[in-house]
């Protein structure tokens, strides 16, 4: 039989005490990520590069307009000399050129040079995503501002003055229009382009939508006031109608004739041209009428009124 182990005094069996093993942790070696190659600095643009881009935009921006991408080809053509210098490698140059071949459309006078100048600054700073973002963010608001100021207001005022001078057989009429379109358009475009280039990324912030709306509203009010002042000199409409009634004076019957136009002039001079202009404006706004239809309505109305003897270009000369 197996013998039991000796029992020490006290009557309990001693259990062996084992110290817990402390884990030995090796010092962690630092993990160093492989260094990414530094992006090479882009070449700096010279003033001649900027001038080349500006004159490309100035002479050819609208020539390549199309229904698919509208002004995209003109935008890319203006950017091309800048991109060729900033991206010497052919694959980088092609990728940059493709970025600026996407849909683009804004006002070519107020808007396009500003966005092009800003896009050039961002491409030079190595922020192509910002360049694309500014194009998308600003082309819509600036189109609204530019179309209102240039086409609806400035051109209307300048061509109205020129037409008024031409109707007076003044040769300065067309010369005035050419000068007042060519010179201001060039100066405004030049200033926008280089100002936007200097502003760079701050452009989108500095041109908040609230400011653009206030500029548009103010320019619209000013333009409408000026255009309204030209109504009497541009719209010629007088009536030769008269009102006759028999009155008895000192026992004699006398036919009294009252010229309607003279009575209207005492109430409000040039009332009929103002009413006709307001009527045409109401047609355009109320029924969203095509301007050609409005012209046709006025044309027919004038022929019928002249045929019926209601209206004449000027009042007949009083008898000598």
C-alpha positions as CSV (number, residue, x, y, z in Angstrom):
1,X,0.0,0.0,0.0
2,X,1.1,3.5,-0.7
3,X,2.1,5.4,2.4
4,X,0.5,8.7,3.1
5,X,2.8,11.7,3.2
6,X,3.9,12.9,6.6
7,X,1.5,15.3,8.2
8,X,3.1,18.2,10.0
9,X,2.1,19.3,13.4
10,X,-1.1,21.1,13.5
11,X,-3.0,18.5,11.5
12,X,-3.2,20.4,8.1
13,X,-1.5,19.6,4.9
14,X,0.8,22.3,3.6
15,X,-0.1,23.5,0.0
16,X,2.8,24.7,-2.1
17,X,2.8,28.5,-2.7
18,X,3.5,29.4,-6.3
19,X,4.3,33.0,-7.2
20,X,2.4,34.3,-10.2
21,X,4.5,34.6,-13.2
22,X,4.9,38.2,-14.3
23,X,4.6,38.5,-18.1
24,X,7.6,39.8,-19.7
25,X,6.6,42.5,-22.3
26,X,9.1,43.4,-24.8
27,X,9.4,47.2,-25.5
28,X,7.2,48.2,-28.4
29,X,9.2,49.3,-31.4
30,X,7.8,52.4,-33.0
31,X,6.0,51.8,-36.3
32,X,7.0,54.5,-38.8
33,X,4.8,54.9,-41.8
34,X,6.7,55.2,-45.1
35,X,7.1,58.8,-45.9
36,X,4.9,59.9,-48.9
37,X,6.9,61.6,-51.6
38,X,6.5,65.4,-51.3
39,X,4.4,67.0,-54.0
40,X,6.5,69.0,-56.3
41,X,5.9,72.7,-56.2
42,X,4.0,74.0,-59.2
43,X,5.7,76.6,-61.4
44,X,4.9,80.2,-60.7
45,X,2.8,82.1,-63.3
46,X,4.2,85.2,-64.9
47,X,2.2,88.3,-65.8
48,X,2.5,87.3,-69.5
49,X,0.8,84.0,-68.7
50,X,-2.1,85.8,-67.2
51,X,-2.4,88.2,-70.1
52,X,-2.4,85.3,-72.6
53,X,-5.3,83.6,-70.7
54,X,-7.2,86.9,-70.6
55,X,-6.9,87.7,-74.3
56,X,-7.8,84.2,-75.2
57,X,-11.0,84.6,-73.1
58,X,-11.6,88.1,-74.5
59,X,-11.5,87.2,-78.2
60,X,-12.9,83.6,-78.3
61,X,-15.0,82.9,-75.2
62,X,-18.4,82.9,-77.0
63,X,-17.2,81.7,-80.4
64,X,-17.3,78.0,-79.4
65,X,-20.6,78.3,-77.6
66,X,-22.7,75.1,-78.0
67,X,-25.9,73.5,-76.6
68,X,-24.1,70.6,-74.9
69,X,-21.6,72.4,-72.6
70,X,-22.3,76.0,-73.6
71,X,-19.2,78.0,-72.6
72,X,-17.0,75.1,-71.5
73,X,-14.8,75.1,-74.6
74,X,-14.1,78.8,-74.3
75,X,-13.3,78.4,-70.6
76,X,-10.9,75.6,-71.3
77,X,-9.3,77.4,-74.2
78,X,-8.6,80.4,-71.9
79,X,-7.1,78.2,-69.2
80,X,-4.9,76.2,-71.6
81,X,-1.7,78.3,-71.6
82,X,-1.8,78.4,-67.8
83,X,-2.4,74.7,-67.4
84,X,0.4,73.9,-69.8
85,X,2.8,75.8,-67.7
86,X,1.6,74.5,-64.4
87,X,1.5,70.9,-65.4
88,X,4.6,70.0,-67.6
89,X,3.7,66.3,-67.5
90,X,1.4,65.4,-70.3
91,X,-0.9,63.2,-68.1
92,X,-1.3,65.9,-65.5
93,X,-1.9,68.5,-68.2
94,X,-4.6,66.4,-69.8
95,X,-6.3,65.7,-66.5
96,X,-6.4,69.4,-65.7
97,X,-7.7,70.4,-69.1
98,X,-10.5,67.8,-68.8
99,X,-11.5,69.4,-65.4
100,X,-12.3,72.6,-67.2
101,X,-14.2,71.0,-70.1
102,X,-17.3,70.4,-68.0
103,X,-20.5,72.3,-68.4
104,X,-20.1,76.1,-67.8
105,X,-22.4,79.0,-68.5
106,X,-22.5,82.5,-67.1
107,X,-22.6,86.1,-68.2
108,X,-19.6,86.7,-70.5
109,X,-19.0,90.3,-69.4
110,X,-19.7,90.3,-65.7
111,X,-19.0,86.8,-64.3
112,X,-16.9,84.9,-66.7
113,X,-13.6,86.9,-66.3
114,X,-14.0,86.9,-62.5
115,X,-14.4,83.1,-62.4
116,X,-11.6,82.4,-64.8
117,X,-9.2,84.6,-62.8
118,X,-10.1,82.8,-59.5
119,X,-9.8,79.4,-61.1
120,X,-6.3,80.2,-62.3
121,X,-5.3,81.3,-58.8
122,X,-6.5,78.1,-57.3
123,X,-4.9,75.9,-59.9
124,X,-1.6,77.7,-59.2
125,X,-2.1,77.1,-55.5
126,X,-2.5,73.4,-56.1
127,X,-6.2,73.3,-55.2
128,X,-8.0,72.0,-58.3
129,X,-11.1,71.0,-56.2
130,X,-11.5,74.5,-55.0
131,X,-11.3,75.8,-58.6
132,X,-14.1,73.5,-59.7
133,X,-16.2,74.4,-56.6
134,X,-15.9,78.1,-57.3
135,X,-17.0,77.6,-60.9
136,X,-20.1,75.7,-59.8
137,X,-20.9,78.1,-56.9
138,X,-20.6,81.4,-58.8
139,X,-21.6,80.8,-62.4
140,X,-25.3,80.8,-61.5
141,X,-25.5,83.9,-59.2
142,X,-23.1,85.9,-61.4
143,X,-25.2,85.0,-64.5
144,X,-28.2,86.6,-62.8
145,X,-26.3,89.7,-61.8
146,X,-24.5,90.1,-65.2
147,X,-27.6,89.5,-67.3
148,X,-29.5,92.1,-65.4
149,X,-26.8,94.8,-65.4
150,X,-25.4,94.2,-68.9
151,X,-28.2,93.0,-71.1
152,X,-31.4,94.4,-69.4
153,X,-30.0,97.7,-68.1
154,X,-26.8,99.0,-69.5
155,X,-27.3,97.9,-73.1
156,X,-30.9,99.1,-73.0
157,X,-29.8,102.6,-71.9
158,X,-26.8,102.9,-74.2
159,X,-28.7,101.6,-77.3
160,X,-31.7,103.8,-76.5
161,X,-29.5,106.9,-76.3
162,X,-27.8,105.9,-79.6
163,X,-31.1,105.2,-81.3
164,X,-32.5,108.5,-80.2
165,X,-29.5,110.3,-81.6
166,X,-29.7,108.3,-84.9
167,X,-33.4,109.2,-85.2
168,X,-32.3,112.9,-85.1
169,X,-30.0,112.1,-88.1
170,X,-26.9,112.5,-85.8
171,X,-23.9,110.4,-87.0
172,X,-22.7,110.3,-83.4
173,X,-25.5,107.9,-82.5
174,X,-23.8,104.7,-83.7
175,X,-20.3,106.0,-82.8
176,X,-21.6,106.6,-79.2
177,X,-22.9,103.0,-79.0
178,X,-19.7,101.5,-80.3
179,X,-17.5,103.4,-77.9
180,X,-19.7,103.0,-74.9
181,X,-19.9,99.2,-75.4
182,X,-16.3,98.4,-76.5
183,X,-14.4,100.5,-73.9
184,X,-16.4,99.8,-70.7
185,X,-16.7,96.1,-71.5
186,X,-13.0,95.8,-72.0
187,X,-12.1,97.7,-68.8
188,X,-14.6,95.8,-66.7
189,X,-13.4,92.5,-67.9
190,X,-9.8,93.3,-67.4
191,X,-10.4,94.5,-63.8
192,X,-12.5,91.5,-62.9
193,X,-10.0,89.0,-64.2
194,X,-6.9,90.3,-62.3
195,X,-8.9,91.2,-59.2
196,X,-10.2,87.7,-59.0
197,X,-6.7,86.3,-59.5
198,X,-5.4,88.3,-56.6
199,X,-8.4,87.3,-54.4
200,X,-8.1,83.6,-55.1
201,X,-9.9,81.4,-52.6
202,X,-11.5,84.3,-50.8
203,X,-13.6,85.1,-53.8
204,X,-16.6,82.9,-53.0
205,X,-16.7,84.2,-49.5
206,X,-16.4,87.9,-50.4
207,X,-19.3,87.5,-53.0
208,X,-22.0,86.3,-50.7
209,X,-25.4,85.6,-52.2
210,X,-27.0,88.4,-50.1
211,X,-24.6,91.0,-51.6
212,X,-25.3,89.8,-55.1
213,X,-29.0,90.1,-54.6
214,X,-28.7,93.6,-53.3
215,X,-26.6,94.7,-56.2
216,X,-29.0,93.1,-58.7
217,X,-32.1,94.8,-57.1
218,X,-30.4,98.2,-56.9
219,X,-29.2,98.0,-60.5
220,X,-32.7,96.9,-61.7
221,X,-34.4,99.9,-59.9
222,X,-31.9,102.4,-61.4
223,X,-32.2,100.9,-64.9
224,X,-36.0,101.0,-64.8
225,X,-36.0,104.6,-63.8
226,X,-33.6,105.6,-66.6
227,X,-35.5,103.6,-69.2
228,X,-38.8,105.1,-68.0
229,X,-37.4,108.5,-68.6
230,X,-36.8,107.7,-72.3
231,X,-40.5,106.8,-72.9
232,X,-41.6,110.2,-74.2
233,X,-38.7,110.5,-76.6
234,X,-38.9,106.9,-78.0
235,X,-42.6,106.1,-78.0
236,X,-44.6,108.5,-80.2
237,X,-48.3,108.2,-79.8
238,X,-50.8,111.1,-80.0
239,X,-54.5,111.1,-80.8
240,X,-56.2,113.5,-83.3
241,X,-59.6,112.6,-81.9
242,X,-61.8,115.4,-80.7
243,X,-65.0,115.8,-78.8
244,X,-67.8,118.0,-80.2
245,X,-70.9,119.3,-78.6
246,X,-73.5,121.9,-79.4
247,X,-74.0,124.6,-76.8
248,X,-76.3,127.6,-76.8
249,X,-74.6,130.9,-76.3
250,X,-76.7,134.1,-76.3
251,X,-79.5,132.3,-78.0
252,X,-77.3,130.9,-80.7
253,X,-76.3,127.3,-81.1
254,X,-72.5,126.9,-81.3
255,X,-70.6,123.7,-81.9
256,X,-67.7,123.5,-79.4
257,X,-64.7,121.3,-80.3
258,X,-62.4,119.9,-77.7
259,X,-59.1,118.3,-78.7
260,X,-58.7,115.1,-76.6
261,X,-54.9,115.2,-76.8
262,X,-54.8,118.7,-75.3
263,X,-57.0,117.6,-72.4
264,X,-54.8,114.6,-71.8
265,X,-51.7,116.8,-71.7
266,X,-53.2,119.0,-69.1
267,X,-53.7,115.9,-66.9
268,X,-50.4,114.1,-67.6
269,X,-48.1,114.9,-70.5
270,X,-47.2,111.9,-72.6
271,X,-50.0,109.9,-71.1
272,X,-50.7,107.7,-74.2
273,X,-47.0,106.6,-74.6
274,X,-46.9,105.7,-70.9
275,X,-50.1,103.8,-71.1
276,X,-49.0,101.9,-74.2
277,X,-45.6,101.0,-72.6
278,X,-47.4,99.8,-69.4
279,X,-49.8,97.8,-71.5
280,X,-46.9,96.0,-73.4
281,X,-45.1,95.4,-70.1
282,X,-48.3,93.9,-68.6
283,X,-48.7,91.6,-71.6
284,X,-45.1,90.4,-71.2
285,X,-45.4,89.7,-67.5
286,X,-49.0,88.5,-67.2
287,X,-49.0,86.1,-70.1
288,X,-45.3,85.5,-70.4
289,X,-45.6,86.7,-74.0
290,X,-42.9,86.4,-76.5
291,X,-41.6,89.9,-77.4
292,X,-42.2,89.3,-81.1
293,X,-45.9,88.8,-80.3
294,X,-46.0,92.0,-78.3
295,X,-44.4,93.8,-81.3
296,X,-47.0,92.3,-83.6
297,X,-49.9,93.4,-81.4
298,X,-48.5,97.0,-81.2
299,X,-48.0,96.9,-85.0
300,X,-51.6,95.9,-85.7
301,X,-53.0,98.3,-83.1
302,X,-51.1,101.2,-84.7
303,X,-52.3,100.4,-88.2
304,X,-55.9,100.0,-87.2
305,X,-55.8,103.2,-85.1
306,X,-54.2,105.2,-87.9
307,X,-56.7,103.8,-90.4
308,X,-59.6,104.7,-88.2
309,X,-58.2,108.2,-87.7
310,X,-57.6,107.8,-84.0
311,X,-53.8,108.3,-83.8
312,X,-51.1,110.1,-85.8
313,X,-47.3,110.4,-85.4
314,X,-47.7,114.1,-84.5
315,X,-50.6,116.5,-84.0
316,X,-51.6,118.3,-87.2
317,X,-50.3,121.9,-87.5
318,X,-52.8,124.5,-86.5
319,X,-54.3,126.4,-89.4
320,X,-52.5,129.7,-90.3
